[in-house]
Amino acid sequence: MNTAPLAWVNGSDAPEKPSLNIGYMALTDCASVVVAATQGFAQQHGLTLNLKRQGSWAGLRDKLASGELDAAHCLYGLVYAVHLGIGGVPASDLAVLMGLNQNAQAINLSPALQRKGVTSPEALAQQVHQHGARLTFAQTFPTGTHAMWLYYWLASQGIHPLHDVTSVVVPPAQMAAHIQAGRIDGFCVGEPWAAAAISQGQGFTLATSQSIWPDHPEKVLACTRAFAEHNPNSARALVKAVLAASRFIEQSPENLRSTAQLLSGSAYLDTPLENVEPRLLGNYQDGLGNAWHDRHALRLFDQGRANLPYLSDGMWFMTQFRRWGLLRDDPDYLGVARQVQQLTLYREAADALGVPCPESAMRSSLLIDGTRWDGTDPYAYARSFRLHALGHAPDAQVGL
């Protein structure tokens, strides 16, 4: 008999499993997980976090689903795809414990396109439709956030992501090398790899993900639902530790800079500090001579707004799976989201830390193409787009 929930009711919140294996990818948005594990936050909540760097999202997925990893820094869309049985492995009940961040991914184009003057969305659309160029774009996982941002952005420019261009999967840290070798013409990836490509002379940033959806959901802290159910105290302590670390990082510019220094080290991102720190601080330059401070740069905490596992955020990814034909039928959007998002557990952890929680688990957002997403009618939303995989026009007419 599993007595763990009863133990919580009776006042004991000692973690059932005090030593946890935590997977992460070498990306700036793993920051709160790394800080929680290495700067004492996990220990404050009775945990030891054993960080396990992964080489690809597919490898992380396999180890998370099998239980080799107890939890992981994970793509939002990966969790839902595996749960729905379209994630490249047998369906597995994965769970979202909390959001880890918002914003801070980027779409870059190659130096070859830059030399041709393809430095704007309009020029890219012209290259595809008028010059007949068959361009290849990389993303990091077929149902991941980067694939969805890339598809959404291309479609907003009248470029059909399934017919007008070729989409391939490349691990994040390998993007610049693939650009240099001429294997891809552009990519969508998380930092620091878009900034790193620019510093290596391998192209420029054409769009940020926050220009597609300001304060969009991005990475999550994921586990199997079995882990959350069998080890609720461990799961709650893990959320507390990562949430406290997230709050600490954003308390001051000094904390952000020290986090950038930590992440740049060989144990984590293994890249020069100048590839990590500027965009972590919100200071962007695009490789074309433009520089700005981004109002919607990486958010790891934002008073808890970046961390609540909103039901509407999870539902959005399912609408895009449906839009692009990854799902043949509509799922029970709200029902699935309620299964995956561990809202009660998150709220308990946040309340214990004094982190505010909005009452509603839905939020409203305006995206780049003028559509508003608020989770109220996912069925209609999935069908509302001019470009989609459902009953699309023949290839020659797509985007006209």
Secondary structure, 3 states (H helix, E strand, C coil): CCCHHHHHHCCCCCCCCCEEEEEEECCHHHHHHHHHHHCCHHHHCCCEEEEEEECCHHHHHHHHHHCCCCEEEEEHHHHHHHHHCCCCCCCCCEEEEEECCECCEEEEECHHHHHCCCCCHHHHHHHHHCCCCCCEEEECCCCCHHHHHHHHHHHHCCCCCCCCCEEEECCHHHHHHHHHCCCCCEEEEECCHHHHHHHCCCCEEEEEHHHHCCCCECEEEEEEHHHHHHCHHHHHHHHHHHHHHHHHHCCCHHHHHHHHHHHHCCCCCCCCHHHHHHHHCCEEECCCCCEEECCCCCECCHHHCCCCCCHHHHHHHHHHHHHCCCCCCCCCHHHHHHHHECHHHHHHHHHHHCCCCCCCCCCCEECCCCCEECCCCHHHHHCCCCCCCCCCCCHHHCCC
